[in-house]
Amino acid sequence: MIKIDVERKAFGEAEVLRDIRFEVADGETVAILGASGIGKSTLLRLIAGIDEAFEGEIVRPSNIAMVFQEPVLLPWRSVLQNLTLVHPSLGNQAARDALERIGIADKAGLFPGQLSLGQQRRLALARAFAGRPELLVMDEPYVSLDPQTAGEMLELTEALIAESRPTVILVTHSEAEAKRLAQRCLRLAGRPATLSGATLPLAPVEAKS
């Protein structure tokens, strides 16, 4: 169970978030929606533990992976090494299997700069799932992709979530993405931002086996 209780988050005198409280069940996918600049990415960084300067408490597992808006790959390392260096216990064969699963096994020896943006996003997704995280935090992972590529990434994400069943917290501008991936949607609104309400679950949440 992930428990979020953010009483207050500010940057200097500018208060960004206030009184944000919710829980996420094991294996549940929750989407966070809201206008651009409302504080969605800020909240996600708090949840992931990247930013700890806030008032409140967040209870989360230690095994966390994050997919950022940008792929954030190691440009001086090969595609394969971007998996094995982050996950040393993975091994070359398991890393190649992960690349095969996301459709870029033939790019294993290339560098990130030699990949298309869609292929870089696939690699970032593979890196996140390779550690079999208990909590996966995704910050608009399909932004800037053309509709066809974004659709392919959504389909791949659905399959990977179904296979490994992490708890997922997703930030997106897209209602369609939220409805496709999430069992429940939360919305940020106001200044400072707070939860303006939640949808009913979009699909039943199955317990992890």
N, C-alpha and C positions, 0 to 999 in steps of 0.2 A: 504494500500500500504506500503510495506517494502522498505526502501531506504538505500542502502549501499554505503558509500563513504569512503573508507579506503585509505588515502593518503600514510601512512607509518606505518608499525608495525615492531619494532625491539626488540630484547632481548640483551641489552647492545650494543655492536658494531655490532652485527649480524643482518642485515636487512632481514626480513623474507617476508614481503608483501609490495607491492607498487602499487599505482594507481589502486585500485580495485573498480569499480563502476558498480552497476546494481540495478534494481528494481524488486520486486516480487509482482504480483497482488494478491489481496485478493482471497483466495481459490486456488491459483496456487501451484503446487509442482515443485520445481526446484532442480536438482541434481548438485552437485559440484564434478567433477572428477579431478584426478591428481595423479602423482606418489607418492609413500610412502615418507613421510618426506617433502613434498613440501610446507606444511603450511595449508592444508585443515582444520584440527582440530583447528588450531590457529584462522583461519578466523571464524569458527563456534562459538568459544568462544567469539569472538568480537561481532558477531551478537546476541548471546544470552545475552550479557551484563555481562558475567562472568569475562571477562578481559576488562577493560576500559582504559588501558594504550596504546593508539595509537593516531595517528594524523588523523583527519577526523571526520566524523559524521555518525551515524547510527540512522535512524528513525524506530522504531518498536513499536508494541503494548505492553501494560504492562502485559497482560495475556499470558505468554510464558511457554511452557513445553519443556524439553530436554530429549532425550534418548541417553545415553552415550554408548561407546564401551563396557563397563562393566555395569552390571545391577544396581550397586550402591544402593542396598537395605539396610534396617535396619536389620542386622542379629539377633538382640536380640528381634525383634518383629515378630509376626505371619504374615502370608501372608495377612490376612484380615486387620490387623493393619497397614501394609505398605501402604494400601490405605486410611484408615480412619484417621490416624494421619497426613498424608500429606494433605488430603482434609476433614477437620472436618465437613463440611456441607454435606458431602456425605451420611452419615448414613449407618448402618450395612446392611440394605436390598439392598440399591443401590450398595454398595460395593460388596455384594454377587452376585448381578446381573452382575456387571462388570467382576467378576471372572468367572461366568458362560459363559459370552460372549467370553472369551478368552480360555475357556476349562480347567480351573483348579479350579472350584468351590469346588471339593472334597479335595483340598489342603488348604482350608481356615485356618485351625487350625495349620498347619505346620509352621516351620521356614524356611527362605530362604535357609539355609544350607542343608535342607532335600529335596530340589528340584533339578532337573537336570538343566543344563545350559539353555536348551531350555525353561523350565518352568520358570526359573528366568527371562529370556528375555521377556516372555509373561507377567509376573507380572510388569516388568518395563514399558512395552507398555501400560498395563491397567492403571497404575498410571499416565502416561503422558496424556492419553486421558480422564481420570476421571474428570479433571478440565476443560474440554471443552476449550482448549487453542485456542487463535486466531492465534498464531504462534507456530508451532511444529518444533523443531530443532533436527535432528537425526544424530548422529555421528557414522557411520558404525555399525548399530545396529545388523547386522547379522554376524559379524566377528566371526570366530572360530566355527561356527555351521556347522554340516554336511549338505550336499546338500539337503537331505529330510527335515530336520528341518528348514533350511533356506528357502526352498520353502514354507513350511507351514507358517512361520512367514511373508513372503512376502504377501501371500494370506490374512492373518489376517490383516496386515497393510493396504492393499488395501481396505478391507471391512470397517475398522475403519475410514479411511480417507473419504470414500464415505458417511459414516453415519454422521460425524460431520463437514466435510468440513473445516478444518483449513488450513491456509497457511503453507506449509511445505518446509523446506530447508534441504536437505539430502546430507551428505557426504558419498561417497562410492568409492571403488576401482573397483567395478563391473559395466561394461557397461550394462550387462543384467539387473541388479537391477535398474540402472538409467532409462533405456528404459521402464521398466515395471511400475515404479512408477511415473516418472516425465513427465511433459508436455514440459520441456525445460532442457537442460544440459549446464552447464558452465564448462570450463576446466582451471585449474591453471597450469602454466608452468614457467620455468625460475628461476633465482636467482638474486634478490629477486623475489618471485612469483607474477605474474600478470595474468589477464585473457588473454588467448591465442585465444579466440573466443568462440562463442556459436552456438549450433545447432539450426536449426529451431524448432519451437514447435513440439513436438511429437504427441500431441493430442490437440483438442480445449479446452480452459479453460472456464468452465461454471460459470456464476456469481452466487454468493451466494443468496439464496432466503431469 
